Amino acid sequence: MVDDAATFDMEAPVPASIPDGVHPSEAPIAVVGTGLVGRSWALVFARAGHPVALFDASPSAAASALDWVRQAVPDLDVAGPAADPAAIAARVRVADTLEDAVRDVILVQESTREVLAVKRDVLTELDRLAPPSVILASSTSTIPASRSSEGLPGRARCLVAHPVNPPHLVPLVELSPAPWTDPLVVERACALYAAVGQVPVVLREEIDGFILNRLQVALLQEAYRLYEDGVASAEDIDRTVRDGLGLRWSFMGPFETIDLNAAGGLGDFVAHLGGVFDAIAATQLPRAWSPETVARLHAERRRTLPLEGLPARQAWRDRRLARLRAHRRDAERDEGV
């Protein structure tokens, strides 16, 4: 756990020879670790015009990721016209060695297993092999940059870039620097992710779970309490989010939601309902996920969706995400946003 909020050390050593300005779209990028997240990152960067080098300790995993990218490129048309699907796929290659993967790149997207020792070992090698100007960004949901980069000579160019799976369809990326990360690295990483079509948000301090997972955990915990206490079925709880909260949350956040729900804005909303929220929050005490309840919940989900149906449903999810992203793009264009 991160014990206290970390603050930035502006006196930390900074990486040398970082070029000024936004990185050109043709600059190479390396993706190290080619699982579900890594292969999706490859598609993000290749779609934006970057040559991408894939590397994985398992050559078969890297080859499988390359096959997936080639198969996934045509589906990009669902989310928006893919300028040249063949060209996008051709930008992605498998590197034989880590040294080959990081040659001439501007950023390494580390996407290895969610294990601190693994990430530290990989980042140590990346710090040794990659030129000092290269940004080292870690795809992680739980490991702060101060843990994975502590002690590295080039720790000032390290930060977390936490995506939402799959990042080629869900654009948010949380940038969480360590206390010693060079602010210029954060600025350039933010510009790079925005340039490839992602939506970067920057954490001002390190905190366990970053922003997205903390919000997700809060909702999941309450959903679990409602289910365990017999208030509603798993499907009805899912419907409440899918057909209620989720419709608004697909294009605005919780603060804007309540700001628009009162004639006098957010302050007016809290003045009328803040006490009710406080009373509800007082009942939302932490609760462990018991094996018995998890087994019941899992069984209910399996009656709705057998395990063998998961891959098809995941593909359905990705198609829906692509269509939703296309709808949002078109709506924003029509509204001049």
Secondary structure, DSSP 8 states (H G I E B T S, - for coil): ---S-----TTS---S---SS---TTS-EEEE--SHHHHHHHHHHHHTT--EEEE-SSHHHHHHHHHHHHHHGGGHHHHS--S-HHHHHHTEEE-SSHHHHHTT-SEEEE---S-HHHHHHHHHHHHHHS-TTSEEEE--SS--HHHHSTT-TTGGGEEEEEE-SSTTTS-EEEEEE-TTS-HHHHHHHHHHHHHTT-EEEE-SS--TTTTHHHHHHHHHHHHHHHHHTTSS-HHHHHHHIIIIIHHHHTTS-HHHHHHTTSTTHHHHHHHHHHHHHHHHHHH-------HHHHHHHHHHHHHHS-GGGHHHHHHHHHHHHHHHHHHHHHHHHHHT-
